[in-house]
Amino acid sequence: MTHTRLQGRPAHGRALLSANERGFTLLELLISFAILGIIVVIIAGAMKVSIQAVAKGEKKLASIERFRTSLNVVEAQIQSQSGLTYDDNGERKRYFKGDHESMQLSTNYSLWGGDKGYAVVSYAVETDRDGKQSLKATETVIGMDNPRETTLFNLMDKIYFEYFYKGPTDEKGTWVDSWTDDVTIPEKVKLHLIEGERDFTLIIPLRTASSQNATATPPAFTNSQNSALPGIFSTLKR
């Protein structure tokens, strides 16, 4: 009898051991790996979207910062326009001249800031094959043959200049499309940067205009249909 009970115990223990050590089946492992794979894909996708969003935001901020810096450069150079002249076959002429898509002036504000002295700056609007326009600046320090060029604005739908003139007897001035007079300079310059339906308009007064034009003879101009805007800046919105 005792012998029979001893034989029954090992049989019962082996059954319990087999149930506890059975582990996961192949199907359960496959399902676990599939779920883990889905989780990894979801996390990787979320990380990719986050990285792209951060990169896009940084690119946007860099573009805005470049836009503001370029505006500050153009404003500083135009406001610092100097009264320098050059000799053209015995006739003294000013460096300032401009039309709808280009402008030239002498200034004591260098775009690069490394060279001291006065520089002649030329702005020119260029159009690429897609119809987008950019504004390029070429600067040459007077007395040196080292022109340097850079792009200030790009991928704009339209870029153009206008020039403000007010005669000695005029109550109101007018904006003109071009300025070719060699004696006087405009009181203000207007730069249009058009992107879609937005027109970023910067109106910059020339600090030396009043003194330089005091004894000059009023020139002939090409009138524009646009009227003058008060103040230095119009509303500038991004």
C-alpha positions in Angstrom: 0.0 0.0 0.0 2.8 2.3 0.9 4.5 1.4 -2.3 1.4 2.3 -4.3 1.2 5.8 -2.8 4.8 6.5 -3.5 4.4 5.5 -7.2 1.4 7.9 -7.5 3.2 11.0 -6.4 5.9 11.0 -9.1 3.2 10.7 -11.8 1.3 13.7 -10.4 4.5 15.8 -10.1 5.5 15.1 -13.7 2.1 16.3 -14.9 2.5 19.7 -13.0 6.1 20.2 -14.2 5.1 19.6 -17.8 2.3 22.2 -17.6 4.6 24.9 -16.0 7.5 24.4 -18.3 5.5 24.4 -21.5 6.3 28.2 -22.3 5.0 30.1 -25.4 3.9 28.4 -28.6 5.2 29.5 -32.0 1.9 31.3 -32.8 2.1 33.3 -29.6 5.7 34.4 -30.4 4.7 35.4 -33.9 1.8 37.5 -32.6 4.0 39.2 -30.0 6.6 40.0 -32.6 3.9 41.4 -34.9 2.6 43.7 -32.2 6.1 44.8 -31.3 6.8 45.6 -35.0 3.6 47.7 -35.2 4.6 49.7 -32.1 8.1 50.3 -33.5 6.7 51.5 -36.9 4.3 53.9 -35.1 7.1 55.3 -32.9 9.4 55.6 -35.9 6.7 57.4 -37.9 6.0 59.8 -35.1 9.7 60.6 -34.7 10.1 61.2 -38.4 7.1 63.6 -38.4 8.6 65.4 -35.4 12.0 65.7 -37.0 10.5 67.0 -40.2 8.4 69.6 -38.3 11.4 70.8 -36.4 13.5 71.1 -39.6 10.7 72.9 -41.4 10.3 75.3 -38.5 14.0 76.0 -38.4 14.1 76.6 -42.2 11.1 79.0 -41.9 12.8 80.9 -39.0 16.0 81.2 -41.0 14.1 82.5 -44.0 12.3 85.1 -41.9 15.6 86.1 -40.3 17.3 86.5 -43.7 14.3 88.5 -44.9 14.6 90.9 -42.0 18.3 91.2 -42.3 18.1 92.0 -46.0 15.5 94.7 -45.3 17.8 96.2 -42.7 20.7 96.2 -45.1 18.7 97.9 -47.9 17.3 100.5 -45.6 20.7 101.3 -44.1 22.4 101.6 -47.5 19.7 103.8 -49.0 19.5 106.0 -45.9 23.3 106.4 -45.9 23.3 107.5 -49.5 26.1 110.0 -50.0 26.4 113.1 -52.1 29.5 111.8 -54.0 29.8 112.7 -57.7 32.0 111.5 -60.5 33.4 113.3 -63.6 31.9 112.5 -67.0 33.8 114.3 -69.7 34.1 117.4 -67.5 30.6 117.2 -66.1 29.9 116.4 -62.5 27.2 113.7 -62.0 25.8 111.9 -59.1 26.0 108.1 -58.7 22.3 107.9 -58.0 20.1 106.6 -60.7 17.3 104.0 -60.9 14.4 102.5 -62.7 11.6 100.0 -62.0 14.0 97.0 -61.7 17.4 98.5 -60.8 19.0 101.2 -58.7 22.5 102.5 -58.2 23.8 104.8 -55.4 26.9 105.7 -53.4 26.8 105.0 -49.7 29.1 104.8 -46.7 27.4 101.7 -45.4 29.1 98.6 -46.8 27.1 95.4 -47.1 30.1 93.3 -45.9 31.3 95.9 -43.4 34.9 95.0 -43.8 36.1 97.7 -46.1 36.1 101.3 -44.9 35.1 104.2 -47.1 32.4 104.9 -49.7 31.0 102.2 -52.0 28.9 102.2 -55.1 26.0 99.7 -54.7 23.8 98.5 -57.6 20.6 96.6 -57.0 19.2 94.5 -59.9 16.0 92.4 -60.2 16.5 89.1 -62.0 13.9 86.6 -63.1 14.5 82.9 -63.2 13.0 80.3 -65.6 10.0 79.8 -63.3 9.1 83.4 -63.3 10.3 84.0 -59.7 12.3 87.2 -59.1 15.3 87.9 -56.9 17.1 91.1 -55.9 20.9 91.0 -56.2 23.3 93.6 -54.8 26.7 94.4 -56.3 29.0 96.5 -54.2 32.3 98.1 -55.3 34.4 100.2 -52.9 35.3 103.5 -54.7 38.9 103.4 -55.8 39.1 99.6 -55.7 38.4 97.1 -58.4 36.8 94.4 -56.2 33.1 94.1 -56.9 31.2 91.6 -54.7 27.7 90.3 -55.3 25.0 88.7 -53.1 21.3 87.9 -53.3 19.2 89.8 -50.8 15.7 88.5 -51.7 14.6 85.5 -53.8 11.6 83.5 -54.9 9.4 86.6 -55.0 6.6 87.0 -57.5 7.5 90.6 -58.2 10.1 93.1 -57.0 10.3 96.7 -58.1 11.4 100.2 -57.0 9.6 103.6 -57.1 11.0 107.1 -56.4 9.3 110.0 -54.7 9.6 113.5 -56.1 8.2 116.7 -54.7 8.9 120.0 -56.6 9.6 123.3 -54.9 6.0 124.5 -55.6 4.2 121.2 -55.2 1.9 120.6 -52.3 2.0 116.9 -52.8 4.7 114.7 -54.3 4.4 111.9 -56.7 5.9 108.4 -57.1 7.8 107.9 -60.3 8.9 104.8 -62.1 12.5 105.9 -62.9 15.1 108.5 -61.9 17.7 109.4 -64.4 18.6 112.9 -63.3 22.2 113.4 -62.5 21.7 116.5 -60.4 19.0 115.8 -57.8 18.1 112.7 -55.9 14.6 111.5 -54.7 13.3 112.3 -51.3 12.3 108.7 -50.7 12.6 105.3 -52.3 9.9 102.6 -52.2 10.7 98.9 -52.5 8.0 96.5 -53.3 8.4 92.8 -52.5 5.3 90.9 -53.7 4.6 87.3 -52.8 1.2 86.0 -53.8 -1.4 88.6 -52.7 0.9 90.1 -50.1 2.9 93.3 -51.0 5.7 94.0 -48.5 6.3 97.7 -49.0 9.3 99.5 -47.5 9.5 103.3 -47.8 13.0 104.6 -47.1 13.8 108.4 -46.8 17.1 109.6 -48.2 18.6 111.7 -45.4 20.7 113.9 -47.6 18.0 114.6 -50.2 17.0 118.1 -48.9 20.5 119.5 -48.7 21.6 118.0 -52.0 18.5 119.2 -53.9 18.3 122.7 -52.4 20.0 124.4 -55.4 19.2 121.8 -58.1 17.0 122.2 -61.1 13.9 120.0 -61.0 14.3 117.2 -63.6 11.7 115.5 -65.8 10.3 112.2 -64.7 8.0 109.4 -65.7 5.0 109.5 -63.5 3.5 106.5 -61.8 -0.1 105.9 -61.0 0.6 105.1 -57.4 0.1 107.9 -54.7 2.5 108.7 -51.9 2.2 106.9 -48.6 2.9 108.8 -45.3 5.6 107.8 -42.9 8.8 105.8 -43.3 7.3 102.4 -43.4 4.0 101.1 -44.7 2.4 98.2 -43.0 4.8 95.3 -43.2 3.2 91.9 -42.7 4.5 88.4 -43.3 
